[in-house]
Amino acid sequence: MSTTPTTDEQFMQLVDTFITTANEKAQNMDRNVIGPALMFAATRFNAYMLAMATRNVEEFKTQSEPARKYYLEQHEKMLADNFKDFEANFDKYRGTNQ
């Protein structure tokens, strides 16, 4: 029996780590700063990923637009999925009982 997490498990563990950090920061910091900071960090890392996947700046430039479109599509899908999840679990996630 393997105890190594699957890619999906690793993905969700990492997501949970980022959310936990954001929730901890929200105790002392404005959420209106935290959300954009997370988004900026994601975009910065995605630019880094493209740079690491390309051999030179010319290839980076050529691949930038397709990569940008891909990330925008993914962000839109993830945002829609999470909005639906929050609609279905609003009171649970907010910690309210209505």
Buried (B, 14 or more C-beta within 10 A) or exposed (E): EEEEEEEEEEEEEEEEEEEEEBEEBEEEEEEEEBEEEBEEEEEEEBBEEBBEEBEEEEEBEEBBEEBBEEBEEEBEEEEEEEEEEEEEEEEEEEEEEE
